[in-house]
Amino acid sequence: MAAEMNKEEMKMTDAALHIGDNSPEYIAYRLMLDIAKVEKKALTPSASCQTADRKWVLDTYAECLRIVRSPPKREGR
């Protein structure tokens, strides 16, 4: 039984995670990258931009994902 569980765990560990180009997660990630450019935040150390800290990345991605999944209603539409 233990050997079977190890095989199952191995299958789960070896499985690649593929996020589709149209998934909310991918769109939110791309939006976060665009916001980082506008706000001059770098996700990797950069001489020309301030490096985004963990809080900024997580907060910004969460906000982007919320907006993508449930866009606010805009007046006039």
C-alpha positions in Angstrom: 0.0 0.0 0.0 2.8 2.4 0.9 4.5 1.7 -2.5 1.2 2.6 -4.3 0.9 5.9 -2.5 4.5 6.8 -3.4 3.7 6.1 -7.0 0.7 8.3 -6.9 2.6 11.0 -5.1 5.3 10.8 -7.8 2.7 11.1 -10.5 1.3 14.3 -8.9 4.8 15.7 -8.3 5.9 15.0 -11.9 2.8 16.4 -13.5 3.4 19.8 -15.2 1.1 22.6 -14.4 -0.1 24.2 -17.6 -2.0 27.5 -17.3 -3.9 28.3 -20.5 -3.4 31.6 -22.3 -7.0 32.5 -21.6 -7.2 31.4 -18.0 -8.0 34.1 -15.4 -4.8 33.3 -13.6 -2.7 33.9 -16.7 -4.5 37.1 -17.6 -4.1 38.4 -14.0 -0.4 37.6 -14.2 0.0 39.5 -17.4 -2.0 42.4 -16.0 0.3 42.4 -13.0 3.4 42.6 -15.3 1.8 45.5 -17.1 1.1 47.3 -13.8 4.7 46.6 -12.7 6.0 48.3 -15.9 3.8 51.4 -15.4 4.7 51.6 -11.7 8.4 51.0 -12.5 8.6 47.9 -10.4 11.0 45.1 -11.3 10.3 41.5 -10.4 14.0 40.8 -10.5 16.8 43.1 -9.3 17.2 46.0 -11.7 19.3 49.2 -11.7 16.6 51.2 -13.4 13.5 50.1 -11.4 12.7 49.6 -7.8 12.5 45.9 -7.0 8.9 44.8 -6.0 8.8 43.2 -2.6 6.8 40.1 -1.8 3.8 42.1 -0.4 3.6 44.2 -3.5 3.6 41.1 -5.8 1.1 39.2 -3.8 -1.3 42.1 -3.2 -1.1 43.2 -6.9 -1.6 39.7 -8.2 -4.6 39.2 -5.9 -6.1 42.5 -7.0 -5.6 41.6 -10.6 -7.1 38.2 -10.2 -10.2 39.7 -8.4 -10.7 42.2 -11.2 -10.3 39.6 -14.0 -12.7 37.1 -12.3 -15.3 39.8 -11.4 -14.9 43.0 -13.4 -16.6 46.0 -11.8 -19.6 47.4 -13.6 -18.7 50.7 -15.3 -21.2 53.5 -15.7 -22.5 54.1 -19.2 -22.2 50.5 -20.2 
